[in-house]
Amino acid sequence: MSLVRSVVTGVGAYLPPKVVTNDDLAKFVDTSDEWIVERTGIRQRHQAADDQPVSDLATEAAKEALAAAGKTAADVDLIIVATTTADLTFPAVATMVQRKLGAPVGIAFDVQAVCSGFVYALSVADGFVARGHAKCALVIGAETMTRLMDWSDRGTCVLFGDGAGAVVVEAKAGEGTTADQGLQGFALRADGTKQDLLYVDGGVSTTGTVGKLRMLGNQVFKHAVVNISEAIHAAAANAGVAVADVDWFIPHQANQRILAGVAHRCGIDENKVISTVAIHANTSAASIPLALAHGIKDGRIKKGDLLLLEAMGGGLTWGACVLRL
């Protein structure tokens, strides 16, 4: 039986030129390369220039994704940006990307689920594309997380970086089997009672300030390994596949220990894990599309591969999805 699915037809990425190594951080933070690598696996991160808003990063990633899909801005009728570091309180970053790309009047809005934002945004795009409400969607994860850092908090400021990743999503008819290209299964979760584990201590209607990121890292780690594993199995079940059938596991790049813990708990071969945390650090909603783009560019991920994506972020929010490229 024929089934229309949302298919990723192009992938793009953008990283700011400035690279900040652990040794660079050690010049003004009480830390060391050895301390950071041992606890997180991170060796460097990219940092946006002072005059480089997140919409610029998102636009560059979108351009690359459109080129990879053989599309132009004129084809785009839906833009969803997952971000927690918007240029302004409003309007949405997605509308800024629309303007900067020169895309026509269409649908444009942001999704805020912090590190889980890209997985959430993909599921939202699926609701438009697979049902015929949009023909060519841009789904973008873009962040300037270094703007939220308290540089006196060595436990968190070393973890984050800036960047953007984007995918083009279009409708394609398949046979309704797991061999079809496209998004095949999701599992999205949230637990607002865990807010104090990971949050920013400022906001428009409370302090009137941007605030700084606060995190109880050990608690987040415990919740991440258990909860993400449940969502992974749920997404795979919804897709009608076994986790063992997945060709590539593309997790949110928060911490190498979390990546390893989740893979081990789910029985995923470590050779199937795409890890960019060492070179990108945690770029929140941008980390999954950045890792996807990295795996495609280095030749590991190929058209037809079955991919498993997962993330956990502030809220707490978390989720997973299965797609065939």
Buried (B, 14 or more C-beta within 10 A) or exposed (E): EEBBBBBBBBBBBBBBEBEBBBEBBBEEBEBBBEBBBEBBBBBBBBBBEEEBBBBBBBBBBBBBBBEBBEBBBEBBBBBBBBBBBBBEEEBBBBBBBBEBBEBEEBBBBBBBBBBBBBBBBBBBBBEBBBEEEBBBBBBBBBBBBBBBBBEEBBEBBBBBBBBBBBBBBBBBEBEEEBEBBBBBBBBBBBEEEBEEBBBBBBEEEEEEEBBBBBBBBEBBBEBBBEBBBBBBBBBBBBBEBEBEEBBBBBBBBBBBBBBBBBBEBBEBEEEBBBBBBBBBBBBBBBBBBBBBBBBBEEEBBEEEBBBBBBBBBBBBBBBBBBBBB
